[in-house]
Amino acid sequence: MKKIAMMATLALGLCFSMPGFSQTAAAVKHHAVVPLNTAEGPEWEMMLHHVENLQTALKDEGGVEVEIVFYGPGLSMLLKSDTKHAAALKKLSDAGVKMAACQNAMKFLKVTSADLPAYAFEVNAGVAEVVRKQTAGWSFLP
């Protein structure tokens, strides 16, 4: 009886250690940081399309992790009050895109955490976040 229990435990352990049975997500091959620091205009729509195109193009090449950093006047796009872009940003977030809000811009624009959607997170400085990502080897998508 002890032998059967030990063999079952060993078999179960082997199953979870095999790549096909791993409970952790596979690491993506590509990483891109996308800064948005401009006031509303054509750049906002272009950025949305660039991120979608990037995800589509790299889907079969190991995938891509994307973080959009909203700072300066670009922070306005991320706010709950911007209903024009809310659905597109939510769709990107649901697809795994991370959305970072600059706390310096938040202070300057008198924005609080409550003004941000639930999927957004805050960074101390948008420009510093872009530099951190580039230092870590992330590609810069202008």
Summary of the structure (lengths in Angstrom):
residues: 142
radius of gyration: 20.0
end to end distance: 63.6
largest distance: 71.3
contacts: 392
relative contact order: 0.17
helix: 54%
strand: 18%
